[in-house]
Amino acid sequence: MSLAAVSKHVGVLDEANLLVQARDGRLLWRQLNPQGLEPARATIEQLREFWAKQLDGLERFLVDTAPPRRRGKARR
């Protein structure tokens, strides 16, 4: 991987607030910032709750509107 490609990837991570930086003389240290993932985690949790409610509602609808089952052998 070229230095330019690495630099571009690091820049994208930095823009997304996924890195923290510390300077030590001429060196620039970067490490993962786990708090940068919090907005994504919150959005995923909201979507999970939304779809859980939607699917629960669909299940209730299907159970409430299902035709009664017949006893005996099924016809073909």
C-alpha positions in Angstrom: 0.0 0.0 0.0 1.4 3.4 -0.9 2.1 6.2 1.5 -0.5 8.3 -0.3 -3.2 5.6 0.1 -2.4 5.2 3.8 -2.5 9.0 4.3 -5.9 9.1 2.5 -7.4 6.3 4.7 -6.0 8.0 7.9 -7.6 11.3 6.7 -11.0 9.6 6.3 -10.8 8.1 9.8 -9.7 11.4 11.2 -12.7 13.3 9.5 -15.0 10.7 11.0 -13.6 11.5 14.5 -12.4 7.9 14.8 -8.8 8.9 15.7 -7.1 10.9 18.5 -3.7 12.5 17.9 -0.8 13.2 20.1 2.5 14.9 19.0 5.8 13.7 20.4 8.4 16.0 18.8 8.4 15.4 15.1 6.2 12.3 15.5 2.4 12.4 15.3 0.8 9.4 17.1 -2.7 8.4 16.3 -5.0 5.9 18.0 -8.5 4.7 17.8 -11.2 6.9 19.4 -14.0 4.5 20.4 -16.3 7.4 21.3 -16.3 8.3 17.6 -18.4 5.2 17.0 -21.2 6.4 19.4 -23.3 8.2 16.8 -23.3 5.0 14.6 -24.2 2.8 17.6 -27.0 5.1 18.6 -28.5 5.1 15.1 -28.2 1.3 14.8 -30.0 1.0 18.2 -32.8 3.3 17.1 -33.2 1.3 13.9 -33.2 -2.0 15.8 -36.0 -0.8 18.1 -38.0 0.5 15.1 -37.8 -2.7 13.2 -38.5 -4.8 16.3 -41.7 -2.9 16.8 -42.7 -3.1 13.1 -42.1 -6.9 13.0 -44.0 -7.4 16.3 -46.9 -5.5 14.8 -46.8 -7.6 11.6 -46.8 -10.7 13.7 -49.9 -9.6 15.6 -51.6 -8.7 12.4 -50.9 -12.0 10.8 -52.0 -13.9 13.9 -55.2 -11.9 14.2 -56.2 -12.2 10.5 -55.1 -15.8 9.9 -58.0 -18.0 8.7 -58.8 -20.8 11.2 -57.0 -24.0 10.6 -59.0 -27.1 9.6 -58.6 -30.3 11.4 -58.1 -33.5 9.6 -56.2 -34.4 6.4 -55.2 -31.6 4.2 -56.6 -31.6 0.6 -54.2 -31.5 -2.3 
